[in-house]
Amino acid sequence: MSDNGSAPPPPEAKPKPEDNTLNIKIVSTDGNEVFFKIKKTTRLNKLKTAYAERVGADVASIRLLFDGNRIGEDQTAADLDMEEGDAIEVLLEQVGGY
């Protein structure tokens, strides 16, 4: 039996489970960075809660922004077209003023 030089069939491309996850960093105003691995379908409110717990902040006192726009309570990474390595800014809520 001889091989007529035919190439073996290409392996089937299977979607990796990691294709649904992203590594995101949250950057505070003082330059501190905290990294999270999230699913694209996870509500970013859950990410906000996890960040607050990790840094010891009150979840009600922080706001998350992506590309300069405030992130809503029910938005997901997929809703915002986030990609691997994207950064989210975190700000402290300010109340008062003139």
Secondary structure, DSSP 8 states (H G I E B T S, - for coil): ----S-----------GGGGEEEEEEEETTS-EEEEEEETTSBHHHHHHHHHHHHT--GGGEEEEETTEE--TT-BTTTTT--TT-EEEEEE------
